[in-house]
Amino acid sequence: MTKCKVSYAPSVRRLPSYLLIAKQALEHGDEYLSGTLIAQELNLEPIQVRKDLAITGVVGKPKRGYPVQPLIAAIESYLQWDR
């Protein structure tokens, strides 16, 4: 019996787009960014955004969204763009 391997490649390919939106939110002075807003910007489903961001370890708050600065840091760290 073979084990099913999970591929994060599609999620990883979307992370730079999430990072761009998060940086734009930071420039606008937003403290939180909702997964729903990210999904709308990229024509995705909000559940897909939440699943994608879960691989980075960042945690959102219900009815508020993701804290922008930790979100940026988590994505950059996951992509190893902070090195």
TAGI-V499361 format. One record per pair of residues at least 12 apart in sequence whose ideal C-beta (glycine too) atoms are under 7 Angstrom apart, sorted by the first residue. I is the first residue (numbers start at 0). J is the second residue. If there is no record, write none. Layout:
BEGIN
I_J, I_J
END
This chain:
BEGIN
7_54, 10_51, 10_54, 13_51, 14_51, 14_74, 14_77, 14_78, 16_41, 17_37, 17_51, 17_52, 17_74, 18_71, 18_74, 18_75, 20_37, 20_40, 21_67, 21_70, 21_71, 21_74, 22_71, 24_67, 25_67, 25_68, 25_71, 29_67, 30_66, 30_67, 31_63, 31_64, 31_65, 31_66, 31_67, 32_64, 32_65, 32_67, 32_70, 33_64, 34_48, 34_49, 34_52, 34_59, 34_64, 34_65, 52_65, 54_77, 55_73, 55_74, 55_77, 56_73, 57_69, 57_70, 57_73
END
